[in-house]
């Protein structure tokens, strides 16, 4: 006997921000996504080239704020419709 469970659809949240420094940009993006959903266990983090040197601190902040432990991503990315190269 096979039991099927209905797939559960969960909205994916995204935030995109610029700021005078990484802290301002990260806080703005965190405000956009709001609190993590219960059971959230994976996040995607992309930072501009200019913030690459701060990636470890940025990751620590988003982990702390969201409670999500596992993150994947990269440094030096494009965002649809927005030029972010060398922007904080």
N, C-alpha and C positions, 0 to 999 in steps of 0.2 A: 504494500500500500504506500502510495506517495502522497505526502502532504505538501501543499504549496502555500507559501505565505505571500501575501500581497506586498509588492514593492512599496517602500515608503519613500516619498519624494520630499527632500529637504531643500529649502532655498539656500543657494550659495551666496554668501555676503561678500561684498567687495568695497574697498575704500581706496581712494587715490588722492594724494595731497602733495602740495609743495609747501615749503616754509623757509624761513630765514636760516634754520638749522635743522638737523635731523630730528631733534626732540619736537619741534613745532610741527613738522610734517607728520611724524608718527602719531602724535596726539590727535591731529586732525583726522587722519585715516582711521584711527581707533574709534573716534566719535562717529564716523560714518558707518562703521560696521556694527556698532553697538555690542552688547554682551554676547559672548559665545553661547550657542545653543547647547542644551544639555547633551552630553555624549559626543560633542565635537572633538575630533581627535587628529585632524590634519589641517594645516594651513599652508597657504602659498604666499611667499614673500619675495617681492622683486624690488630692488633698489637701483637708483641711477648710479652711473659711474662715479659721480661726485661723492656719493655717500658710501661707496664701497668700503672705505677704510673704517666706517662706523657700523658695518653690517653685524658684527658680534653684539654690540650694544643695542642695536635696533632689534635684533632677534630676542635678546634678553627682555627687552621692554614689552614686545608683543606677547611673548610667552607669559610674562607676569600679568599683563592686563587681561588676557583671554583665558588663561588656564590651559591652553592647547600646548601640548609638549612637542609634538612633531610638526616640523615645517620643512618645506622644500622651496627652492627658488633659485634666483641668480642675481648677479650684479650686471648692470648695463642692459637695459631693456627698453622697449617701446610700448607705449600705451595707445590703444586705438584712438585716433583723433587728437592726440596730445603729444607734443614734443617734450620729452623729459631728459634728453641727453644733457649731461653736465648740470642739471638742475638739482638743488637739494630737495 
